[in-house]
C-alpha cells in the first residue's frame, strides 16, 4: 500500500495522506513495558513502571484516542493494575529492567550533554510479528521499543498493518553492552538493520542526542523527521524545509518518558486534524508535563478538559480526510496555530499557578524540585508496596 509521506497543512485532517478515522482501536502501539529504577549519587530515588509504551498510552488514554497496545512482560511484572486498559503478553522470561543513573552537569562536553546513564539489567522476550493483531488495518502505528524488543521483521509487519507509522529512533538504534552491565549505546541507523524500511516510515522521531546517528539530510528525503530538544522544543524536517516548534516551561525532575509523551501528544493532535506544527505543540506540552514528575505522569483533570475541548472543536471543524501536502513553513502566521498555543500556555500556567516558571527565582525553583522529588518518590514507594502486597495475596 503506497502512503503519501508529506504532512498535511492547516486545512488537513489526515496523517500522511491517509487520514485517521475515529473508531475503536484506531491505533497500534508496539513496545514492551519495563521496570525502571532511578539512581542519583548511588541512592535509589525512584522505581516504577517504565517502557515507552506506558508513557505513550498514558497520553493517548488521557486524551481518549483509542489504541491497542502490544507489549511483553515476565511473570515478575509488578504493575499489572496500572496497565489494565492495555494488558501485556506474558513471557517465560523476566520483565525488562532498566537502571538509570543520573549525572550532574560538568565541563565534559560528552557527559554534560547527557542527563543520565542508562543500563538494561534484564530483558524480556522480543515482540514477534505473530504477536501483532491481524485481519484489519489500523489508522496509525507507534513503534516505541526501548530494550531491543522490535525487530526489522516486526516493524515491517507494523508497516503492513498501519496506514502510517510513527517510529521512535531508539527502537531501532539501541544496542546493549553486556560487558558493562547492559549500558545502552547507539549505532548509526544505516548499521541498525532497519534502514531499508525508512522509505515506508511516515514519521521518525529522535532526541537531539540521537539525531547525529540518523543522517537527517538523507532521512528527510523519505519521511518527516522530528528532533526533540528539551527546553528548546523540537525541530520538524521534511524534504524541502524545516521549522522549529517552541517548548513549554517546566521544572525538570525526571526526563524519562518525555519523548514518549511527546509522541502521544503529536499523534493525538494529528488525529484531530491539526497540522504537524500544531500537533508538535501538543507533543511539547505533554513532554513538559512529563519531565516535572517521576515515572509515568498524572495529569490534572481540569487541564485535560481544556485540551480535549480544543481537540473536539478542531475535529468538528475538520472531519474529512484530505490528501497529504507539505508542511506550512510559517505556522505562526496561522490563527489556528497561535490560538492553540495560547490555549496550551494557559493550561500550563493554570497548573503552575499565576506565576510563570520564568518569573520564579532560582531558590523557589530549587525548593519546588526538592518537594516534587520527595513527594513523587514517597507516592511511588506507596504504590509499589500496595502492588507487591496485592501480588502476594494473589499467590
Helices and strands as residue ranges (DSSP letters): E 27-30, E 34-40, E 43-50, H 52-62, E 67-70, E 72-73, G 80-86, E 89-90, E 96-102, H 109-113, E 116-122, G 129-131, E 140-143, H 152-161, E 165-168, H 170-173, E 174-177, G 178-180, E 183-186, G 189-191, G 195-200, E 203-207, H 208-211, H 216-219, E 224-228, G 230-232, E 234-238, E 241-245, H 258-271, H 276-291, H 301-317, G 331-333, H 335-352, G 357-359, H 362-394
